[in-house]
Amino acid sequence: MKACWTVKKGRRAFLRAAAATVVLGGLPFAARAAAAAAGKMKIGIVGSGRIGGTLGRIWANAGHTVMFSSLDLEHDKALAASVGPNARAGTSREAAAFGDVILMAVPYHALPQVGKDLAGLIKGKVVIDACNPFPGRDGEVGVWARTKGAGLASAELLPGARIVRAFNAVGYARLPEAAQRQERYGMPIASDDAKAAAIASSLIRDVGYEPVLVGPLVMGRHLIPGTPLAGERGPEEIRRIAATLK
Ligand SMILES: NC(=O)c1ccc[n+]([C@@H]2O[C@H](COP(=O)([O-])OP(=O)(O)OC[C@H]3O[C@@H](n4cnc5c(N)ncnc54)[C@H](OP(=O)(O)O)[C@@H]3O)[C@@H](O)[C@H]2O)c1
């Protein structure tokens, strides 16, 4: 009971600090965040499949510039051409170098190699981690990541990246219509970095969801399909459910 209270108290303190950083975090960041929110970002997409391809298209249509990457450059060139002038294609290293923000959207079993390939390039960058470990699909690394917790596991595989877990448990087919829906659903996110979370949040709003910071990266273990936070629900309900988790 006491441990549970400590965890909850710790999370509340984190959330208060995160809010304070976003709201009162000093002019340079506020100015940068405002510029980023009002202006447009460069987004490197690592893994341009269902989720990466879909989000890249939405962000390009919202005025950001994206670079798609995967193991198939020809596919990415065709995808970029179909998206329009705000999209281009490159290798994963080029996408990582290009982006102010990186979307990581590869099968989890690819993440150890991707982390090595992109070492140095993603250090200090905001990385939105959509990747989910599934032991059946991802083998040993999937088992390890489930045990460690998806957020902390990604942080270990992508050292130095400012990770924000997001877009983990909503099907990619739901995303293109999200901005047009009457009801605005929440998007649970987890991060140890309040500034990174604020930057990711503006991109989440562009997709049509209201970001809900449920806590630090350790809470990323709840941001996978099949958990109480999976699926689409309103921001208040997400907060209520998150408060029951530890
Ligand atoms: N599908 C969803 O609705 C959904 C929702 C939330 C989260 N997720 C998670 O997001 C991740 C991607 O899922 P997805 O459904 O988008 O998969 P997907 O359609 O199979 O796309 C995976 C992408 O990753 C690329 N890739 C694989 N290994 C790579 C490597 N070593 N370096 C660079 N790129 C690599 C693939 O390239 P090639 O095609 O060239 O192999 C492909 O573009 C998974 O972890 C999944 O659990 C998926």
PDBQT file of the ligand as one rigid body, heavy atoms in Angstrom, charges set to zero:
ROOT
HETATM    1  N1  LIG A 301      -0.153  -1.103 -37.477  1.00  0.00    +0.000 N 
HETATM    2  C1  LIG A 301      -0.669  -0.415 -36.449  1.00  0.00    +0.000 C 
HETATM    3  O1  LIG A 301      -1.872  -0.060 -36.462  1.00  0.00    +0.000 OA
HETATM    4  C2  LIG A 301       0.214  -0.043 -35.283  1.00  0.00    +0.000 A 
HETATM    5  C3  LIG A 301      -0.330   0.795 -34.295  1.00  0.00    +0.000 A 
HETATM    6  C4  LIG A 301       0.480   1.195 -33.241  1.00  0.00    +0.000 A 
HETATM    7  C5  LIG A 301       1.787   0.765 -33.153  1.00  0.00    +0.000 A 
HETATM    8  N2  LIG A 301       2.279  -0.092 -34.099  1.00  0.00    +0.000 N 
HETATM    9  C6  LIG A 301       3.667  -0.540 -33.958  1.00  0.00    +0.000 C 
HETATM   10  O2  LIG A 301       4.446   0.222 -34.883  1.00  0.00    +0.000 OA
HETATM   11  C7  LIG A 301       5.505  -0.583 -35.407  1.00  0.00    +0.000 C 
HETATM   12  C8  LIG A 301       5.346  -0.664 -36.920  1.00  0.00    +0.000 C 
HETATM   13  O3  LIG A 301       4.110  -1.314 -37.205  1.00  0.00    +0.000 OA
HETATM   14  P1  LIG A 301       3.487  -1.305 -38.684  1.00  0.00    +0.000 P 
HETATM   15  O4  LIG A 301       2.187  -1.977 -38.546  1.00  0.00    +0.000 OA
HETATM   16  O5  LIG A 301       3.580   0.047 -39.266  1.00  0.00    +0.000 OA
HETATM   17  O6  LIG A 301       4.511  -2.301 -39.424  1.00  0.00    +0.000 OA
HETATM   18  P2  LIG A 301       4.798  -2.416 -40.969  1.00  0.00    +0.000 P 
HETATM   19  O7  LIG A 301       3.649  -1.973 -41.769  1.00  0.00    +0.000 OA
HETATM   20  O8  LIG A 301       5.323  -3.803 -41.168  1.00  0.00    +0.000 OA
HETATM   21  O9  LIG A 301       6.006  -1.377 -41.187  1.00  0.00    +0.000 OA
HETATM   22  C9  LIG A 301       7.255  -1.565 -40.589  1.00  0.00    +0.000 C 
HETATM   23  C10 LIG A 301       8.241  -0.647 -41.266  1.00  0.00    +0.000 C 
HETATM   24  O10 LIG A 301       9.511  -0.777 -40.614  1.00  0.00    +0.000 OA
HETATM   25  C11 LIG A 301      10.502  -0.918 -41.630  1.00  0.00    +0.000 C 
HETATM   26  N3  LIG A 301      11.669  -1.589 -41.101  1.00  0.00    +0.000 N 
HETATM   27  C12 LIG A 301      11.814  -2.860 -40.677  1.00  0.00    +0.000 A 
HETATM   28  N4  LIG A 301      13.055  -3.093 -40.263  1.00  0.00    +0.000 NA
HETATM   29  C13 LIG A 301      13.736  -1.913 -40.413  1.00  0.00    +0.000 A 
HETATM   30  C14 LIG A 301      15.075  -1.516 -40.168  1.00  0.00    +0.000 A 
HETATM   31  N5  LIG A 301      15.985  -2.357 -39.653  1.00  0.00    +0.000 N 
HETATM   32  N6  LIG A 301      15.419  -0.246 -40.479  1.00  0.00    +0.000 NA
HETATM   33  C15 LIG A 301      14.513   0.622 -40.990  1.00  0.00    +0.000 A 
HETATM   34  N7  LIG A 301      13.224   0.288 -41.235  1.00  0.00    +0.000 NA
HETATM   35  C16 LIG A 301      12.865  -0.966 -40.953  1.00  0.00    +0.000 A 
HETATM   36  C17 LIG A 301       9.815  -1.707 -42.707  1.00  0.00    +0.000 C 
HETATM   37  O11 LIG A 301      10.530  -1.599 -43.909  1.00  0.00    +0.000 OA
HETATM   38  P3  LIG A 301      10.377  -2.700 -45.065  1.00  0.00    +0.000 P 
HETATM   39  O12 LIG A 301       8.917  -2.680 -45.444  1.00  0.00    +0.000 OA
HETATM   40  O13 LIG A 301      11.270  -2.196 -46.126  1.00  0.00    +0.000 OA
HETATM   41  O14 LIG A 301      10.770  -4.015 -44.450  1.00  0.00    +0.000 OA
HETATM   42  C18 LIG A 301       8.465  -0.988 -42.746  1.00  0.00    +0.000 C 
HETATM   43  O15 LIG A 301       8.568   0.224 -43.469  1.00  0.00    +0.000 OA
HETATM   44  C19 LIG A 301       5.390  -1.937 -34.717  1.00  0.00    +0.000 C 
HETATM   45  O16 LIG A 301       6.259  -1.993 -33.629  1.00  0.00    +0.000 OA
HETATM   46  C20 LIG A 301       3.931  -1.987 -34.290  1.00  0.00    +0.000 C 
HETATM   47  O17 LIG A 301       3.739  -2.837 -33.171  1.00  0.00    +0.000 OA
HETATM   48  C21 LIG A 301       1.525  -0.487 -35.167  1.00  0.00    +0.000 A 
ENDROOT
TORSDOF 0
